[in-house]
Amino acid sequence: MEYVIIFSVLIAVLLGLGIVAFFVVKKKVTQENLNIEEEQKQIIEGAQKKAETLLKEARLEAKSRLLGMKSDFDKETEETRFELKKEERRLAKKSEKLDNLEDQFSKREKELARNEIDIQRKLDSATAKENQYKTLLEETKKELEKVSGLTLEEAKELLLKAMAEEAKHEGASLIKKITSEAREQADKEAKKIISTAIQRYAGDYVAERTVSVVHLPGDEMKGRIIGREGRNIRALEAATGIDLIIDDTPEAVILSGFNPVRREVARIAIEKLISDGRIHPARIEDVVARATEEVDLIIKEAGEQAAFDLGVHRIDPELIKVLGKLKFRTSYAQNVLQHSIEVAFLSGTIAAELGLNIKLAKRMGLLHDIGKAVDHEVDGAHAVIGANLAKKYGETDAVVNAIGAHHEDRMPETVYDYIIQAADALSGARPGARKESLENYVKRLEDLENIANSFEGVVNTYAIQAGREIRVITESEKISDESAVLLSRDIARQIEENLTFPGQVKVVVIRETRAVEYTKK
């Protein structure tokens, strides 16, 4: 019972405390709500005051901007008005000018109209006069035909002929003047270059000749070379391909053969057999084989030495061997390898004077006669054969064409082709470089004189300076000074077309007028 009472009391106490706490919390919440409402009122009032302030400021700023914009607008308007007035004044001036121009054009138009009338009047008058002149010209032509006894066509023909003669005369005078000036300048430059090239190259005056005679220690050696029943000489001829001529020539054996390399092999083999003393067929074959190897080595070394001396590199080894074979070839008694070396030096010097590639010019000059090494084995001109050889062994197109064009078997394409032609002619034409038989020399002089004598107006011709110059004597009545220029050119062209000659041939046409009078007693 007591517990129940205690429990009841506790419950009553708790309820009282809860009620008290409720009222306390409620009061506190009410107070906070009041505070919040007060703060809200204050915030709203502050915001309203701030909004009013911002609104006033915005109104003031808008007024200020409006005032500025108005000021700018007024200023721009004033400037626009000023520009418009200025443009108006300019247009007014232009309009005034246009009015003046219009007045001027109107005046000119009237003047042109008057001029047109005058011109038409003058044209009519000129037409009438032209018709009158035509009539007079026809009458004059008829009178001239009656007086002269010539028709109009005949008169035209005479007139055209006279004009042609006059034009020919003037043309010859012009050709003479231009040719004289060009020749003077060209001769000066060419002589300078050629003299420089000759001075810088010091070669043998006469090149070495290939030997084709073997000297014997005694005439008894001839019998040993022939051998019993001729077996030794037959073995030698079979092994070398060269004919041995053993005649009454004292202490000498003549080697006859078209192939110069084989002839050199035979010469070396015979000299070795003579020095050794053992001469029989088996020994002959062995010595000839060794002589062949020795000649091959000589050929290779000659080609390499020539290329080395000239500074020409990267030539195919097979082409070097072909080049070395030129050591045993001659042309008019001039050694072809020595001639090729000389041409290479001269070509390089001329190229240096002209500011061109010296090494390329030397290469072309060294290889220009390469075809002569094999021209006895291959049909065709040696220049064409050499060009094909060079192309086969990898030489450039420029080198190939220079080789083929040095005797004009091909058309020259570059200045190097003409340099090689000049150097080749210079090397072959210098005094002492080549030899020719008396019969050929006399025949060449006769041909030169006959060609010049075949032209009309030529009285006589004399070949001088070993055929390097011809002097043509003409009739002064038939050949004028201008015609002499044309005659010299025609003779030179005829010689170029019909004759083969080294270097150049100078053609001198001589015309003179002699006045003779006798005294009287």
C-alpha positions as CSV (number, residue, x, y, z in Angstrom):
1,M,0.0,0.0,0.0
2,E,2.8,2.2,0.9
3,Y,4.5,1.5,-2.4
4,V,1.4,2.5,-4.2
5,I,1.2,5.7,-2.3
6,I,4.8,6.4,-3.0
7,F,4.4,5.6,-6.7
8,S,1.4,7.9,-6.9
9,V,3.3,10.7,-5.2
10,L,6.2,10.3,-7.6
11,I,3.8,10.4,-10.5
12,A,2.2,13.5,-9.2
13,V,5.7,15.1,-8.7
14,L,6.8,14.2,-12.2
15,L,3.6,15.6,-13.7
16,G,4.1,18.8,-11.8
17,L,7.6,19.1,-13.0
18,G,6.5,18.3,-16.6
19,I,3.9,21.0,-16.4
20,V,6.4,23.5,-15.0
21,A,8.9,22.6,-17.7
22,F,6.3,22.9,-20.4
23,F,5.4,26.4,-19.4
24,V,9.0,27.4,-19.0
25,V,9.8,26.1,-22.5
26,K,6.7,27.7,-24.0
27,K,7.7,31.0,-22.4
28,K,11.2,30.8,-23.8
29,V,9.9,29.9,-27.3
30,T,7.4,32.7,-27.2
31,Q,10.2,35.1,-26.2
32,E,12.5,33.9,-29.1
33,N,9.6,34.3,-31.5
34,L,9.2,37.8,-30.4
35,N,12.9,38.4,-30.8
36,I,12.9,36.9,-34.3
37,E,9.9,39.1,-35.3
38,E,11.7,42.2,-34.0
39,E,14.9,41.3,-36.0
40,Q,12.8,40.6,-39.1
41,K,11.2,44.1,-38.7
42,Q,14.6,45.7,-38.3
43,I,16.0,43.8,-41.4
44,I,13.0,44.8,-43.5
45,E,13.3,48.4,-42.4
46,G,17.0,48.3,-43.2
47,A,16.4,46.8,-46.6
48,Q,13.7,49.3,-47.4
49,K,16.1,52.2,-46.5
50,K,18.9,50.6,-48.5
51,A,16.6,50.1,-51.5
52,E,15.5,53.7,-51.3
53,T,19.1,54.8,-51.2
54,L,20.1,52.6,-54.2
55,L,17.1,53.8,-56.1
56,K,18.1,57.4,-55.5
57,E,21.7,56.7,-56.6
58,A,20.5,54.9,-59.7
59,R,18.3,57.8,-60.6
60,L,21.1,60.2,-60.1
61,E,23.5,58.1,-62.3
62,A,20.9,57.7,-65.0
63,K,20.4,61.4,-65.1
64,S,24.2,61.9,-65.3
65,R,24.5,59.4,-68.1
66,L,21.6,61.0,-70.0
67,L,23.3,64.3,-69.7
68,G,26.6,62.9,-71.0
69,M,24.9,61.1,-73.9
70,K,23.0,64.3,-74.8
71,S,26.2,66.2,-74.8
72,D,27.9,63.6,-77.0
73,F,24.9,63.5,-79.3
74,D,24.9,67.3,-79.6
75,K,28.7,67.3,-80.3
76,E,28.4,64.6,-83.0
77,T,25.4,66.3,-84.5
78,E,27.4,69.5,-84.7
79,E,30.3,67.7,-86.4
80,T,28.0,66.0,-88.8
81,R,26.4,69.3,-89.7
82,F,29.9,70.8,-90.3
83,E,30.9,67.9,-92.6
84,L,27.6,68.1,-94.5
85,K,28.1,71.8,-95.1
86,K,31.7,71.1,-96.2
87,E,30.5,68.4,-98.6
88,E,27.8,70.6,-99.8
89,R,30.3,73.4,-100.7
90,R,32.5,70.8,-102.5
91,L,29.6,69.4,-104.5
92,A,28.7,72.9,-105.4
93,K,32.2,73.6,-106.7
94,K,32.2,70.3,-108.6
95,S,28.8,71.1,-110.2
96,E,30.2,74.5,-111.2
97,K,33.2,72.8,-112.8
98,L,31.0,70.3,-114.6
99,D,29.0,73.1,-116.0
100,N,32.1,74.7,-117.3
101,L,33.3,71.5,-118.8
102,E,30.0,71.0,-120.5
103,D,30.3,74.4,-122.0
104,Q,33.8,73.6,-123.2
105,F,32.7,70.2,-124.7
106,S,29.9,72.0,-126.5
107,K,32.3,74.4,-128.0
108,R,34.7,71.6,-129.0
109,E,31.8,69.6,-130.5
110,K,30.9,72.5,-132.7
111,E,34.6,73.0,-133.7
112,L,34.9,69.2,-134.5
113,A,31.8,69.5,-136.6
114,R,33.2,72.4,-138.5
115,N,36.6,70.5,-138.9
116,E,34.8,67.4,-140.1
117,I,33.1,69.5,-142.8
118,D,36.5,70.9,-143.8
119,I,38.2,67.5,-143.8
120,Q,35.5,66.0,-146.0
121,R,35.9,68.9,-148.4
122,K,39.7,68.4,-148.5
123,L,39.2,64.6,-148.9
124,D,36.9,65.2,-151.8
125,S,39.5,67.5,-153.3
126,A,42.3,64.9,-152.7
127,T,40.2,62.2,-154.3
128,A,39.7,64.3,-157.3
129,K,43.4,65.1,-157.5
130,E,44.3,61.4,-157.0
131,N,42.1,60.5,-160.0
132,Q,43.7,63.2,-162.0
133,Y,47.2,62.0,-161.0
134,K,46.2,58.4,-161.9
135,T,45.1,59.6,-165.3
136,L,48.4,61.5,-165.7
137,L,50.4,58.5,-164.5
138,E,48.8,56.2,-167.0
139,E,49.4,58.7,-169.7
140,T,53.0,59.1,-168.5
141,K,53.5,55.3,-168.5
142,K,52.3,55.1,-172.0
143,E,54.6,57.9,-173.1
144,L,57.5,56.2,-171.3
145,E,56.8,52.9,-173.0
146,K,56.8,54.6,-176.3
147,V,60.0,56.5,-175.7
148,S,62.0,53.7,-174.0
149,G,60.6,50.9,-176.0
150,L,60.1,48.8,-172.8
151,T,56.9,47.4,-171.4
152,L,55.8,47.9,-167.8
153,E,56.9,44.4,-166.8
154,E,60.3,44.9,-168.4
155,A,60.8,48.2,-166.6
156,K,59.8,46.6,-163.3
157,E,62.3,43.8,-163.9
158,L,65.1,46.3,-164.6
159,L,64.2,48.3,-161.5
160,L,64.1,45.2,-159.3
161,K,67.4,44.1,-160.7
162,A,69.0,47.5,-159.9
163,M,67.5,47.4,-156.4
164,A,68.8,43.9,-155.9
165,E,72.3,44.9,-156.9
166,E,72.1,47.9,-154.6
167,A,70.9,45.8,-151.7
168,K,73.6,43.2,-152.4
169,H,76.2,46.0,-152.4
170,E,74.9,47.4,-149.1
171,G,74.7,43.9,-147.7
172,A,78.2,43.1,-148.7
173,S,79.4,46.4,-147.1
174,L,77.5,45.5,-143.9
175,I,78.9,42.0,-143.9
176,K,82.4,43.3,-144.4
177,K,82.1,45.7,-141.5
178,I,80.5,43.2,-139.1
179,T,82.9,40.4,-140.1
180,S,85.9,42.7,-139.8
181,E,84.9,43.8,-136.3
182,A,84.0,40.3,-135.2
183,R,87.1,38.8,-136.7
184,E,89.3,41.4,-135.0
185,Q,87.8,40.8,-131.6
186,A,87.6,37.0,-132.0
187,D,91.2,36.8,-133.3
188,K,92.4,38.9,-130.4
189,E,90.7,36.7,-127.8
190,A,91.5,33.4,-129.6
191,K,95.2,34.3,-130.0
192,K,95.3,35.2,-126.3
193,I,93.8,32.0,-125.2
194,I,95.8,29.8,-127.6
195,S,99.1,31.5,-126.9
196,T,98.5,31.1,-123.2
197,A,97.7,27.4,-123.7
198,I,100.8,26.9,-125.8
199,Q,103.0,28.7,-123.3
200,R,101.7,26.7,-120.4
201,Y,102.2,23.3,-122.1
202,A,105.7,22.2,-122.8
203,G,105.5,19.0,-124.9
204,D,107.9,17.2,-127.2
205,Y,108.4,19.0,-130.5
206,V,108.1,15.7,-132.4
207,A,106.5,12.8,-130.7
208,E,108.1,9.4,-130.4
209,R,107.5,6.9,-133.2
210,T,106.8,3.2,-132.9
211,V,109.8,1.1,-133.8
212,S,109.2,-1.8,-136.2
213,V,112.9,-2.7,-136.9
214,V,114.9,-5.1,-134.7
215,H,118.7,-4.7,-134.8
216,L,120.8,-7.9,-134.8
217,P,124.3,-8.3,-133.3
218,G,125.4,-9.8,-136.6
219,D,124.2,-11.2,-139.9
220,E,124.7,-14.8,-138.7
221,M,121.8,-14.3,-136.4
222,K,119.4,-14.1,-139.4
223,G,120.0,-17.8,-140.1
224,R,119.3,-18.8,-136.5
225,I,116.1,-16.8,-136.6
226,I,115.0,-18.5,-139.8
227,G,116.0,-22.0,-138.4
228,R,116.3,-25.3,-140.1
229,E,113.9,-25.3,-143.1
230,G,112.4,-22.1,-141.8
231,R,110.7,-23.6,-138.7
232,N,111.8,-20.8,-136.3
233,I,110.5,-18.0,-138.4
234,R,107.2,-19.8,-139.0
235,A,106.9,-20.4,-135.3
236,L,107.5,-16.7,-134.7
237,E,105.0,-15.6,-137.3
238,A,102.4,-18.0,-136.0
239,A,102.8,-17.0,-132.4
240,T,102.9,-13.2,-132.9
241,G,100.8,-12.8,-136.1
242,I,103.5,-10.6,-137.5
243,D,105.4,-11.0,-140.8
244,L,109.2,-11.1,-140.4
245,I,111.1,-9.7,-143.4
246,I,114.7,-10.9,-143.5
247,D,116.4,-9.4,-146.6
248,D,119.7,-7.9,-147.5
249,T,119.4,-5.1,-144.9
250,P,122.5,-5.5,-142.8
251,E,122.1,-6.5,-139.1
252,A,118.3,-5.9,-139.1
253,V,115.0,-7.7,-139.2
254,I,111.9,-5.8,-140.3
255,L,108.6,-6.5,-138.6
256,S,105.5,-6.0,-140.8
257,G,102.0,-6.1,-139.4
258,F,98.9,-3.9,-139.1
259,N,98.4,-4.5,-135.4
260,P,100.9,-2.3,-133.5
261,V,100.6,-4.2,-130.2
262,R,101.4,-7.5,-131.9
263,R,104.3,-5.8,-133.6
264,E,105.6,-4.7,-130.2
265,V,105.2,-8.2,-128.8
266,A,107.2,-9.6,-131.7
267,R,109.9,-7.0,-131.2
268,I,110.3,-7.7,-127.5
269,A,110.2,-11.5,-128.1
270,I,112.9,-11.4,-130.8
271,E,115.1,-9.2,-128.7
272,K,114.8,-11.6,-125.7
273,L,115.5,-14.6,-128.0
274,I,118.6,-12.9,-129.4
275,S,119.9,-12.0,-126.0
276,D,119.2,-15.5,-124.6
277,G,120.6,-17.3,-127.7
278,R,118.2,-20.3,-127.5
279,I,115.9,-20.1,-130.5
280,H,113.6,-23.0,-131.2
281,P,109.8,-23.4,-131.5
282,A,109.1,-24.4,-127.9
283,R,111.3,-21.6,-126.6
284,I,109.7,-19.1,-129.0
285,E,106.2,-19.9,-127.7
286,D,107.3,-19.4,-124.1
287,V,109.1,-16.1,-124.8
288,V,106.2,-14.8,-126.9
289,A,103.8,-15.5,-124.0
290,R,106.0,-13.6,-121.6
291,A,106.4,-10.8,-124.0
292,T,102.6,-10.6,-124.4
293,E,102.3,-10.3,-120.6
294,E,105.0,-7.6,-120.5
295,V,103.3,-5.6,-123.3
296,D,100.0,-5.9,-121.4
297,L,101.7,-4.5,-118.3
298,I,103.3,-1.7,-120.4
299,I,99.9,-0.8,-121.9
300,K,98.2,-0.7,-118.5
301,E,101.0,1.4,-116.9
302,A,101.0,3.8,-119.9
303,G,97.3,4.4,-119.5
304,E,97.5,4.8,-115.7
305,Q,100.5,7.1,-116.0
306,A,98.7,9.3,-118.6
307,A,95.6,9.5,-116.4
308,F,97.7,10.2,-113.3
309,D,99.8,13.0,-114.9
310,L,96.6,14.7,-116.0
311,G,94.7,14.3,-112.8
312,V,91.9,12.4,-114.5
313,H,90.5,9.8,-112.1
314,R,87.8,7.1,-111.9
315,I,88.3,5.8,-115.5
316,D,87.2,2.2,-115.9
317,P,90.3,-0.2,-115.8
318,E,89.3,-1.7,-119.2
319,L,89.2,1.8,-120.7
320,I,92.6,2.5,-119.2
321,K,94.0,-0.6,-121.0
322,V,92.5,0.6,-124.3
323,L,94.0,4.1,-123.6
324,G,97.4,2.5,-123.1
325,K,97.3,0.8,-126.5
326,L,97.5,4.3,-128.0
327,K,101.2,4.2,-127.0
328,F,101.8,1.9,-130.0
329,R,99.6,3.9,-132.5
330,T,100.8,6.7,-134.7
331,S,99.0,9.2,-136.9
332,Y,101.2,11.0,-139.5
333,A,104.2,9.8,-137.4
334,Q,102.7,11.5,-134.3
335,N,102.3,9.1,-131.3
336,V,98.6,9.0,-130.6
337,L,99.0,8.7,-126.8
338,Q,101.3,11.6,-126.6
339,H,98.9,13.5,-128.9
340,S,96.0,12.7,-126.5
341,I,98.0,13.9,-123.5
342,E,98.9,17.1,-125.3
343,V,95.2,17.7,-126.3
344,A,94.2,17.1,-122.7
345,F,96.7,19.7,-121.4
346,L,95.6,22.2,-124.1
347,S,91.9,21.6,-123.4
348,G,92.4,22.1,-119.7
349,T,94.3,25.4,-120.3
350,I,91.7,26.7,-122.7
351,A,88.9,25.8,-120.3
352,A,90.7,27.6,-117.5
353,E,91.0,30.7,-119.6
354,L,87.2,30.5,-120.3
355,G,86.3,29.8,-116.6
356,L,85.0,26.3,-117.3
357,N,85.5,22.8,-115.7
358,I,89.2,22.1,-116.2
359,K,89.1,18.4,-115.1
360,L,86.1,17.7,-117.4
361,A,88.0,19.3,-120.4
362,K,91.1,17.2,-119.6
363,R,89.1,14.0,-119.4
364,M,87.5,14.7,-122.8
365,G,90.9,15.6,-124.4
366,L,92.6,12.5,-123.0
367,L,89.9,10.1,-124.3
368,H,89.1,11.9,-127.6
369,D,91.1,9.5,-129.8
370,I,90.4,6.4,-127.8
371,G,88.8,4.8,-130.9
372,K,92.1,4.7,-132.7
373,A,93.2,1.9,-130.4
374,V,90.6,-0.5,-131.9
375,D,89.6,1.1,-135.2
376,H,91.5,-1.7,-137.0
377,E,89.3,-4.2,-135.3
378,V,85.9,-2.4,-135.6
379,D,84.4,-0.8,-138.7
380,G,83.6,2.9,-138.6
381,A,85.1,6.3,-137.9
382,H,87.5,6.3,-134.9
383,A,85.5,9.2,-133.3
384,V,82.2,7.1,-133.4
385,I,84.1,4.0,-132.2
386,G,85.6,6.0,-129.3
387,A,82.2,7.4,-128.3
388,N,80.7,4.0,-128.2
389,L,83.6,2.7,-126.1
390,A,83.3,5.6,-123.7
391,K,79.6,5.0,-123.3
392,K,80.1,1.3,-122.8
393,Y,82.5,1.9,-119.9
394,G,80.4,4.4,-118.1
395,E,81.5,7.8,-119.2
396,T,79.0,10.7,-119.1
397,D,77.0,11.9,-122.1
398,A,79.1,15.1,-122.2
399,V,82.3,13.1,-122.6
400,V,80.8,10.7,-125.1
401,N,79.5,13.5,-127.3
402,A,82.8,15.4,-127.1
403,I,84.6,12.3,-128.4
404,G,82.1,11.7,-131.2
405,A,82.0,15.4,-132.2
406,H,85.7,16.2,-132.3
407,H,85.7,15.4,-136.1
408,E,82.0,16.5,-136.4
409,D,80.8,12.9,-136.8
410,R,78.2,14.1,-134.3
411,M,76.8,17.6,-133.9
412,P,78.6,19.6,-131.2
413,E,76.3,20.3,-128.3
414,T,78.4,22.2,-125.7
415,V,81.3,24.6,-125.6
416,Y,83.5,21.7,-124.5
417,D,83.0,20.0,-127.9
418,Y,84.5,23.1,-129.6
419,I,87.4,23.2,-127.1
420,I,88.3,19.6,-127.9
421,Q,88.2,20.4,-131.7
422,A,90.4,23.4,-131.2
423,A,92.9,21.6,-129.0
424,D,93.0,18.6,-131.4
425,A,93.7,20.9,-134.4
426,L,96.3,22.8,-132.4
427,S,98.2,19.7,-131.4
428,G,98.1,18.2,-134.9
429,A,98.7,21.3,-136.8
430,R,101.7,22.8,-135.0
431,P,105.0,22.6,-136.9
432,G,106.8,19.3,-136.6
433,A,103.9,17.5,-135.0
434,R,103.0,15.4,-138.1
435,K,104.5,14.3,-141.3
436,E,103.0,13.8,-144.7
437,S,104.3,12.5,-148.0
438,L,105.5,14.9,-150.7
439,E,102.8,13.6,-153.1
440,N,100.0,14.3,-150.7
441,Y,101.4,17.7,-149.8
442,V,101.6,18.7,-153.5
443,K,98.1,17.3,-154.2
444,R,96.7,19.3,-151.3
445,L,98.2,22.5,-152.6
446,E,96.9,21.8,-156.1
447,D,93.4,21.1,-154.7
448,L,93.4,24.4,-152.8
449,E,94.4,26.4,-155.9
450,N,91.9,24.6,-158.2
451,I,89.0,25.4,-155.8
452,A,89.8,29.1,-155.7
453,N,90.4,29.2,-159.5
454,S,87.0,27.8,-160.2
455,F,85.3,31.0,-159.1
456,E,84.4,33.7,-161.6
457,G,86.6,36.7,-161.6
458,V,89.7,34.9,-160.2
459,V,92.8,35.4,-162.3
460,N,95.3,33.2,-160.3
461,T,95.7,31.6,-157.0
462,Y,98.9,30.9,-154.9
463,A,99.1,28.5,-152.0
464,I,101.7,29.6,-149.4
465,Q,102.8,28.7,-145.9
466,A,102.6,25.0,-146.5
467,G,98.9,25.3,-147.6
468,R,97.8,27.2,-144.6
469,E,97.1,30.4,-146.7
470,I,96.0,31.0,-150.2
471,R,96.2,34.3,-152.0
472,V,93.6,34.9,-154.7
473,I,94.2,37.5,-157.4
474,T,91.0,38.8,-159.0
475,E,90.0,41.1,-161.9
476,S,89.2,44.5,-160.5
477,E,86.6,45.1,-163.3
478,K,84.5,42.1,-162.3
479,I,85.1,42.0,-158.5
480,S,84.3,45.0,-156.3
481,D,85.6,45.6,-152.8
482,E,82.3,44.3,-151.3
483,S,82.2,41.3,-153.7
484,A,85.7,40.4,-152.5
485,V,84.4,39.8,-149.0
486,L,81.7,37.5,-150.3
487,L,84.2,35.7,-152.6
488,S,86.6,35.0,-149.7
489,R,83.7,33.5,-147.7
490,D,82.5,31.4,-150.6
491,I,86.0,30.0,-151.3
492,A,86.5,29.2,-147.6
493,R,83.2,27.3,-147.5
494,Q,84.1,25.4,-150.6
495,I,87.4,24.3,-149.1
496,E,85.7,23.2,-145.9
497,E,83.2,21.1,-147.8
498,N,85.7,19.4,-150.2
499,L,89.0,19.1,-148.4
500,T,90.4,17.6,-145.2
501,F,93.1,19.6,-143.6
502,P,94.6,20.2,-140.1
503,G,94.1,23.6,-138.5
504,Q,92.9,26.5,-140.6
505,V,93.4,27.8,-144.1
506,K,93.5,31.6,-144.5
507,V,91.9,32.9,-147.7
508,V,93.2,36.3,-148.9
509,V,91.4,37.9,-151.8
510,I,93.5,40.6,-153.5
511,R,91.9,43.2,-155.8
512,E,93.8,46.1,-157.2
513,T,93.2,48.8,-159.9
514,R,96.2,49.9,-162.0
515,A,96.1,53.1,-164.0
516,V,98.7,53.2,-166.9
517,E,99.4,56.1,-169.1
518,Y,102.2,56.8,-171.6
519,T,103.9,60.2,-172.3
520,K,103.8,61.8,-175.7
521,K,106.5,63.9,-177.4
